Amino acid sequence: MQHDHVDISSLRPGLRARVDLYLVSLGLGFNAGLAYRDRLHDLIALDSLSDAQLIAMGLDRTQIPAFVFSDLLAPPQRPV
């Protein structure tokens, strides 16, 4: 994990919204802001890849937040 200061204004449009939606969908009981800041480098790096590069990794843009937080958070459960 990188701990360098990241300028949040450098995020591409949509990435912040996808991460926020992912974290909200989990109904977290802790301050997600700290985990978010710790993983900004990974989020930005993946979001900067082309769609073809993401597909080669088995991902699309909507899956970036779940992938980056997969070691920390379980994926949201879909209602039956």
Order of alpha helices (4+ residues) and beta strands (2+ residues): alpha-alpha-alpha-alpha-alpha
